[in-house]
Amino acid sequence: MRGFVVPPTLFVTLPPVLYVMEINEIESQVKKLCARLEAAADDQEIGTILKELRGALHEHTEAVRRLAFASIRGTSGEPIKKQIPKNDSASKAAD
């Protein structure tokens, strides 16, 4: 199975905190929809709410994907380069 690759042009890279705020808003919307679903009286209302819930869950997935992308790429859009600290004891042992 081929892995899913997200082209960088799909996302505008924003600070991750903005994505977290978006995710929190969507989660709140999902909770409200679930409460409405519990209180729904008929099948037509349930169908309507389920459509909205499906859309909200899709938005949530996309927001999490954007957050992951921003976390990996950094806010500048460039890959985050982690510096690996030199292990002084290993370099001394080699001498």
Sequence and secondary structure as in RCSB ss.txt:
>XXXX:A:sequence
MRGFVVPPTLFVTLPPVLYVMEINEIESQVKKLCARLEAAADDQEIGTILKELRGALHEHTEAVRRLAFASIRGT
SGEPIKKQIPKNDSASKAAD
>XXXX:A:secstr
       GGG     HHHHHHHHHHHHHHHHHHHHHHHH  SHHHHHHHHHHHHHHHHHHHHHHHHHHHHHHH T
TSS         HHHHHHH 
